[in-house]
Amino acid sequence: MKTQDTDFRESLGAGLAACERGLAALENALRPDPVLTEALFGGTSDWVNLLRYKLAPHLSGRGCLIAAIAGGTNTGKSTVFNLLQGREVSPVRSTAAATCRPLLSGSPERARQCLEGKLVPEFAPARLDEPDALLTRETPADRLFVVANPDLPDRLVLLDTPDVDSIEKQHWALADHLRAAGDVVVAVVTGEKYRDERVVAFFREALRSGRVVIPLMNKTDIAEGFATARHQLEEFRRDVGCTGPAFVVPHNFTLAQGYGEPIQSLDGATDLMSYLLGLDVHAVKRRVFESSVRHLCARAESFLNEVDQVAGVLASVHDEYHNRAVRASQQYDPVPSAAVGGLFHEFVQTRRGPLRRAIGKASATIARSTAAVGRSISRAVFRRTALESPDQGPSNEEICAAHRQAIEQITRDLAAGYIQSSGNLREPAAHLLQEGARRLAPETAAGRVVQTVLRSEDLSEEFRKHAQRTLETWWNDHAGRRHALEALDTILAVMPAAIAAPMSIYTGGVGVPEAMVLAGPLAEQFVARVIEYQFGDAMFDFLSPWREEQQRHLAEALLEHVAAPLLAGLDGMLAVLEGGAVEELRKGTGLCLKALQP
């Protein structure tokens, strides 16, 4: 039968595991970008270490308290570490910042677990065969040395740590990691270090993140019942915010004497080892875990808010650059081609009666190769929509050249604007666009955009349907003008046959094709002029969707060949910040908070 504590551990374990997976995946995804990594992960080491070195590895509750002996430079941490064990385990030197690498001391069972990477993961554990290895910086930074002390019970593991205020920043990171690994932190201070800003901040953070902080004043003056030490310890506890007993080690407390003597509390009621062993392991771990998880969740939520803000900035840059491409495409004002005007003629032809269809079928077969009615109608459409005079109207070749020139200029201007503005963005967006801006070649992009857009000038099925609906509406609403077009089409249907029939009788067929060639252009111009004036202002409504369609093709090409290469790096990181890793971390944080609810 499951107990309440078992349910708590299982639900919390699921949440912490999700947090750890999400965090690891996010770090791995951002690793190629140091700038963005620093922007997001700078200042997160406290809760990240808490998750990795404390909560996740020790959630199984193996009944072991880890007590880290921590403090500032030359406060005698290694001495206290040795005094607690009754022997010299960690080498003691008079030089400051002597201990460069952490040392773990535990029972044979705990030492074995540590060497297997179960107690303090993320470090590379090794047996301490040569004590001076603790004192050299040549030892790998992630090394954790381990010794077995059969005099220590399984319930307690001791850690000797490098200085928390050392000028060696490498020591700072190690001390932070080991603080995160400990349930209890013995704060070793002296009269010179008890109000040191970095030392106080270190232990305040330890307390705030759920550790039990036990003050210990080393090298104290025993005069007047440790009067000076009492005052200094009271100030230290007030600065840090910790309560509970404090301990003292007299300045004349030699190692020869001390190995057989316990470290006494300031009030003399207990000694440090007895106090550590008397702590309720389960209660401490539960309290530390709950406090630590709350701290973790608060920091994780703050981190997720920062991720959301950065993602929001990147998304706004993405949207702005996309909108620029769309706005640039709206500058494109394409001239309709022959195929557009041809839709008028096709529509009118579908309205022929049986007799006109029979006559017009043969006529159309003769005239189609030379009578480009659609081209003339398109010129009429262009004249009316562009408000040009009747004599003006470009050829298809001129239209294509104009389209090419306009598209190239729009593309070059957009690319130049992208490159110029990318350098004015704030980080992390600025550097994410820098590489894309360097790779962007405006001339090459312009060529690709032209090819893509001009390939799309054929009439789409969507526009054909629109044209059919527009012409149907006009046809039904304008009976008088419709009759004019029907009469016109009858003349066109009959005229080529009427010309060809008598010519074939009188000439035996000689000259018929030539006559049709001459008749065709005249018919084109006649049809175009009539349709232009009969259809009138409806041409604007007819043509507008075609232009919008061509502008849409251009926008798509600009996004594909200009915006996408420029935004590739930004979009990749945006996908990470909006992706599964962040959601996994968010999910894990929610599960942890739910597990803490009463």
TORZATI-213498 format. One record per residue (C-alpha): residue in one letter; x, y, z. Coordinates in steps of 0.001 Angstrom, whole numbers, padded with zeros to 6 digits, always signed. Layout:
<recs>
aXYZ/...
</recs>
This chain:
<recs>
m+000000+000000+000000/k+001376+003392-000947/t+001997+005915+001800/q+001544+009662+001493/d+005316+010080+001454/t+005628+007555-001374/d+003019+009413-003433/f+004870+012657-002748/r+008173+011240-003936/e+006676+009640-007038/s+004792+012746-008164/l+007724+015006-007351/g+010087+012596-009073/a+008033+012766-012279/g+008126+016551-012194/l+011852+016791-011493/a+012636+014252-014197/a+010649+016300-016716/c+012454+019471-015591/e+015823+017826-015996/r+014990+016443-019447/g+013648+019769-020649/l+016601+021712-019269/a+019167+019344-020777/a+017430+019386-024163/l+017247+023176-024145/e+020925+023546-023237/n+021941+021131-025979/a+019793+022921-028553/l+021200+026350-027631/r+024820+025228-027309/p+025734+026307-030885/d+024777+029871-029933/p+026856+031108-026964/v+025285+034576-027037/l+021733+033292-026667/t+022871+030684-024143/e+024428+033378-021967/a+021385+035616-022385/l+019107+032895-021038/f+021298+030858-018713/g+023433+033615-017235/g+022689+033771-013503/t+020783+030468-013411/s+023519+028312-011886/d+021903+028258-008432/w+018650+026565-009407/v+020181+024546-012239/n+022723+023109-009788/l+019968+022575-007241/l+018087+020479-009756/r+021075+018518-011004/y+023158+018044-007918/k+020569+017872-005196/l+016965+017221-006112/a+017121+014848-009052/p+019962+012582-007823/h+018856+012291-004197/l+015103+012071-004568/s+015214+008326-003974/g+015864+009155-000300/r+018646+006793+000591/g+018703+008199+004135/c+021980+010074+003786/l+022626+013641+004916/i+025356+015418+002988/a+027074+018099+005062/a+029270+020501+003115/i+031992+022337+005040/a+032116+025720+003322/g+033558+029148+003953/g+035843+031922+002826/t+039567+031920+002173/n+041813+030756+005021/t+038960+030184+007470/g+040147+026674+008334/k+037546+024576+006537/s+039860+021600+006122/t+040703+021781+009832/v+037015+021599+010764/f+036544+018792+008213/n+039328+016819+009915/l+038137+017629+013431/l+034738+016156+012685/q+036390+012879+011716/g+039039+012741+014428/r+041872+012374+011934/e+043659+014222+009173/v+041810+013306+006015/s+042175+016559+004109/p+045680+018095+003980/v+045961+021307+006018/r+048203+024110+004755/s+048862+027592+006082/t+048578+029091+002582/a+045304+030633+001503/a+043056+028845-001019/a+045023+025646-000524/t+042159+023243-001282/c+041592+023365-005035/r+039369+020305-005455/p+036494+018947-003347/l+036883+015945-001078/l+034083+013649+000038/s+034420+011466+003109/g+031876+008822+003983/s+031391+005322+005245/p+032729+002575+002980/e+029222+002098+001574/r+028716+005788+000889/a+032211+006117-000566/r+031430+003240-002915/q+028152+004875-004000/c+029945+008128-004648/l+032624+006427-006739/e+029784+004887-008748/g+028457+008385-009451/k+025290+007989-007365/l+025780+010578-004627/v+027232+013563-006459/p+026722+013030-010201/e+028135+015365-012866/f+031528+015132-011126/a+034228+012666-012048/p+034869+010791-008757/a+038247+009253-007931/r+039871+007753-004861/l+042234+010052-003002/d+045473+008108-003306/e+047710+011169-003096/p+046519+013953-000717/d+048462+016644-002566/a+046175+016065-005588/l+043668+018226-003701/l+046089+021131-003743/t+047041+021335-007413/r+045208+023127-010175/e+046515+020584-012667/t+043833+018180-011447/p+040767+018244-013759/a+038207+020832-012658/d+035377+018299-012422/r+037335+015915-010195/l+035769+014900-006872/f+038103+012958-004603/v+036667+010319-002307/v+037924+008705+000886/a+036279+006058+003027/n+036097+006606+006789/p+034733+003605+008687/d+034096+005833+011702/l+031406+007752+009848/p+027881+006299+009888/d+025975+005689+006670/r+023590+008497+007505/l+026228+011253+007168/v+028635+012252+004396/l+031102+015145+004780/l+032407+017407+002007/d+035455+019636+002145/t+035062+022410-000433/p+037233+025086-002051/d+036796+028695-000934/v+033533+030439-001736/d+035291+033797-002081/s+038499+032735-003737/i+039915+034969-006441/e+039954+031793-008526/k+036561+031849-010230/q+036892+028154-010828/h+036542+027706-007054/w+033323+029675-007071/a+031692+027259-009498/l+032885+024217-007547/a+031637+025644-004273/d+028253+026415-005830/h+027951+022876-007143/l+028785+021352-003825/r+026474+023678-001956/a+023726+022427-004217/a+024645+018832-003410/g+024468+019295+000375/d+021506+019055+002707/v+023461+020831+005440/v+026064+023570+005028/v+028479+024197+007894/a+029342+027895+007531/v+032952+028262+008692/v+033728+031928+009396/t+036337+033926+011305/g+036494+037367+012819/e+037890+038627+009514/k+035395+036887+007244/y+032047+036752+009053/r+030708+039890+007329/d+032460+039450+003989/e+029910+040320+001332/r+030497+037306-000884/v+030635+034904+002047/v+027364+036207+003491/a+025693+036121+000065/f+026795+032524-000434/f+025241+031292+002809/r+022141+033459+002413/e+021548+031813-000948/a+022157+028388+000599/l+019525+029070+003245/r+017082+030540+000740/s+017374+027483-001465/g+016486+025117+001381/r+019792+024160+003035/v+020246+023922+006783/v+022986+026472+007555/i+024992+025865+010726/p+027326+028743+011714/l+030766+027867+013068/m+033225+030556+014229/n+036790+029320+013893/k+039869+030730+015615/t+037796+032378+018340/d+038930+034130+021496/i+037626+032271+024548/a+037831+035388+026746/e+034651+036264+028631/g+032872+033185+027421/f+033439+033848+023724/a+031905+037308+024070/t+033360+038585+020801/a+032370+035412+018959/r+028821+035661+020327/h+028448+039169+018971/q+029960+038285+015613/l+027893+035109+015231/e+024739+037034+016071/e+025510+039529+013318/f+026303+036719+010907/r+023032+034920+011654/r+021107+038148+011253/d+022797+038891+007908/v+022218+035379+006593/g+018836+034808+008234/c+019635+031463+009858/t+018613+030279+013314/g+019584+027363+015537/p+022787+026613+017416/a+026184+028031+016490/f+029539+026384+017143/v+033007+027641+018020/v+036586+026436+017666/p+039106+028316+019909/h+042148+029846+018236/n+044452+027752+020443/f+042624+024527+019624/t+045500+022476+018184/l+045015+019452+015984/a+046835+017309+018459/q+044257+018242+021064/g+041341+018542+018729/y+041262+015098+017192/g+040014+013763+020480/e+037779+016704+021327/p+034371+017540+019874/i+033501+020918+018431/q+031232+022499+021023/s+028215+024725+020487/l+028400+028299+021703/d+026037+027533+024591/g+027802+024270+025392/a+024625+022216+025025/t+025911+019922+022283/d+028762+019309+019857/l+028713+019603+016105/m+028995+015908+015263/s+026273+014980+017730/y+024086+017723+016364/l+024589+016498+012786/l+023896+012905+013713/g+020880+013947+015759/l+019164+015621+012842/d+016091+013763+011629/v+017293+012652+008204/h+013793+012147+006840/a+012447+015411+008263/v+015462+017398+007083/k+015326+015910+003621/r+011582+016435+003348/r+011890+020026+004546/v+014934+020692+002403/f+013259+019076-000564/e+010034+021034-000225/s+011855+024301+000312/s+014291+023506-002457/v+011544+022507-004874/r+009655+025733-004176/h+012825+027685-004806/l+013461+025639-007938/c+009943+026235-009238/a+010112+029961-008552/r+013408+030282-010412/a+012275+027948-013192/e+009115+030004-013704/s+011202+033169-013817/f+013483+031473-016343/l+010495+030388-018437/n+009185+033948-018394/e+012562+035126-019669/v+012469+032456-022376/d+008987+033612-023373/q+010164+037232-023518/v+013163+036370-025697/a+010956+034205-027901/g+008510+037099-028154/v+011274+039435-029321/l+012464+036943-031924/a+008898+036313-033075/s+008283+040057-033468/v+011443+040377-035585/h+010310+037389-037660/d+006867+038948-038180/e+008294+042374-039013/y+010609+040967-041681/h+007803+038861-043115/n+005499+041878-043206/r+008188+043875-045003/a+008237+041284-047759/v+004447+041415-048057/r+004456+045221-048140/a+007200+045172-050770/s+005136+042819-052949/q+002244+045284-052900/q+004415+047733-054853/y+004200+045318-057793/d+001601+046476-060357/p+001646+043855-063117/v+000165+044513-066563/p-002340+041854-067714/s-001190+039466-070414/a-003109+038160-073418/a-004424+035235-071393/v-006294+037594-069048/g-008125+039370-071868/g-008806+036082-073569/l-011185+035162-070757/f-013634+037836-072031/h-013689+036320-075497/e-013988+032767-074170/f-016929+033771-072000/v-018842+035448-074818/q-018199+032448-077041/t-019834+030168-074451/r-023012+032247-074810/r-023428+031568-078568/g-026559+029920-079788/p-026495+026659-081829/l-026349+028370-085234/r-023566+030787-084233/r-021636+027924-082608/a-021804+025893-085818/i-020677+028808-087958/g-018121+030126-085493/k-016450+026745-085014/a-015029+026697-088525/s-014262+030400-088422/a-012341+030106-085161/t-010297+027239-086535/i-009172+029415-089445/a-008561+032612-087480/r-007119+031368-084169/s-003488+031300-085274/t-003426+034930-086323/a-006285+036686-084520/a-005004+037049-080930/v-008229+038527-079637/g-007186+038095-076047/r-004067+040217-076532/s-006085+043108-077886/i-008635+042820-075115/s-005848+042786-072533/r-004503+046003-074001/a-007958+047470-073657/v-008071+046297-070048/f-004677+047868-069432/r-005744+051156-071039/r-008831+051439-068903/t-007249+050338-065586/a-004084+052383-066161/l-006037+055311-067650/e-003843+055243-070761/s-004726+056646-074162/p-006048+054220-076810/d-002807+054239-078762/q-000774+052965-075837/g-000446+049320-074916/p+002686+047230-074539/s+003383+043978-076308/n+003715+040710-074400/e+007488+040950-074663/e+007442+044482-073276/i+005109+043378-070491/c+007458+040526-069526/a+010494+042822-069534/a+008683+045374-067385/h+007637+042671-064949/r+011213+041415-064697/q+012618+044893-064071/a+010002+045712-061429/i+010507+042427-059579/e+014284+042773-059600/q+014112+046306-058204/i+011644+045348-055471/t+013842+042401-054483/r+017051+044455-054376/d+015416+047175-052289/l+014004+044639-049837/a+017340+042830-049461/a+019212+046101-048938/g+016710+047186-046298/y+017030+043832-044536/i+020820+044021-044427/q+020848+047601-043190/s+018238+047145-040459/s+019600+043835-039169/g+022602+045635-037702/n+020336+047947-035694/l+018517+045207-033800/r+019100+044447-030140/e+020580+041188-028957/p+019994+038341-029239/a+018161+039086-032508/a+021059+041090-033981/h+023683+038364-034065/l+021136+035758-035149/l+020617+037753-038364/q+024258+038645-038931/e+025227+035361-040561/g+022099+035386-042732/a+022820+038981-043768/r+026366+038008-044777/r+025082+035134-046898/l+022316+037153-048561/a+023225+037996-052183/p+020679+040512-053523/e+021426+039906-057214/t+021167+036129-056890/a+017998+036458-054850/a+016514+038818-057446/g+017140+036302-060220/r+015475+033508-058276/v+012481+035669-057389/v+012013+036672-061044/q+012103+033047-062173/t+009597+032008-059516/v+007129+034845-060136/l+007199+034833-063938/r+006698+031096-063856/s+003483+031798-061910/e+001919+034200-064423/d-000277+031528-065970/l-003903+031940-064979/s-004757+029883-061940/e-007911+027856-061626/e-008899+030124-058754/f-008744+033239-060938/r-010565+031508-063801/k-013414+030728-061402/h-013414+034326-060204/a-013512+035575-063805/q-016413+033274-064591/r-018393+034491-061554/t-017648+038164-062313/l-018640+037871-065967/e-021773+035893-065083/t-022859+038640-062685/w-022168+041390-065193/w-023883+039440-067976/n-027060+039016-065931/d-027095+042627-064663/h-026452+044419-067979/a-028947+043160-070563/g-028428+046042-073003/r-024665+045764-073071/r-024945+042002-073204/h-027038+042194-076391/a-024365+044395-077952/l-021713+041781-077214/e-023942+038991-078543/a-024494+040910-081769/l-020777+041555-082005/d-020002+037872-081553/t-022531+036928-084222/i-020789+039217-086667/l-017416+037726-085706/a-018719+034200-085997/v-020229+034814-089423/m-017690+037254-090859/p-014735+034899-091490/a-017030+032317-093078/a-018808+035008-095062/i-015504+036184-096437/a-014176+032720-097127/a-017279+031309-098883/p-017549+033685-101867/m-013775+033848-102224/s-013554+030107-102519/i-016302+030137-105191/y-014716+032811-107331/t-011055+031912-106786/g-011220+028219-106249/g-009831+028697-102736/v-006906+030828-103831/g-006268+033778-101430/v-008593+032600-098633/p-005850+032154-095981/e-004342+035519-096910/a-007703+037219-096548/m-008165+035645-093135/v-004783+036953-092061/l-005866+040459-092981/a-009298+040094-091414/g-007982+038722-088134/p-006234+041847-086700/l-009159+044000-087725/a-011488+041659-085868/e-009209+041732-082841/q-009228+045497-082593/f-012949+045672-083198/v-013760+043089-080515/a-011383+044663-078007/r-012781+048177-078464/v-016390+047037-078124/i-015697+044911-075049/e-013694+047744-073497/y-016619+050153-073651/q-019397+047678-073001/f-017769+046069-069987/g-016623+049497-068758/d-015652+050037-065144/a-016346+046396-064298/m-012834+045766-065630/f-011419+047096-062349/d-013303+044482-060328/f-012460+041833-062878/l-008727+042495-062824/s-008160+043209-059107/p-007971+039544-057949/w-005513+038728-060734/r-003196+041510-059572/e-003583+040409-055956/e-002753+036876-057030/q+000410+038037-058783/q+001392+040120-055740/r+000842+037062-053567/h+003134+035029-055823/l+005758+037751-055445/a+005341+037860-051643/e+005808+034088-051474/a+008927+034307-053633/l+010384+037147-051547/l+009770+035167-048364/e+011343+032043-049839/h+014419+033555-051476/v+015130+036654-049356/a+013476+036547-045934/a+013886+032819-045235/p+017688+032687-045773/l+018136+035828-043701/l+015929+034551-040859/a+017151+030946-040887/g+019239+031269-037718/l+016628+033312-035889/d+013821+030971-036884/g+015859+027966-035778/m+016403+029388-032307/l+012802+030573-032122/a+011694+027021-032835/v+013849+025846-029928/l+012393+028437-027539/e+008861+027532-028571/g+009546+023812-028829/g+009372+020623-026847/a+012298+021267-024500/v+010719+024400-023037/e+007330+022720-022832/e+008905+019777-021011/l+010477+022149-018490/r+007162+023958-018108/k+005357+020669-017618/g+007883+019509-015020/t+007572+022767-013082/g+003803+022361-013008/l+004080+018780-011762/c+006467+019852-008989/l+004121+022601-007824/k+001219+020186-007867/a+003190+017696-005757/l+003760+020393-003103/q+000069+021147-002724/p-001367+019928+000601/
</recs>
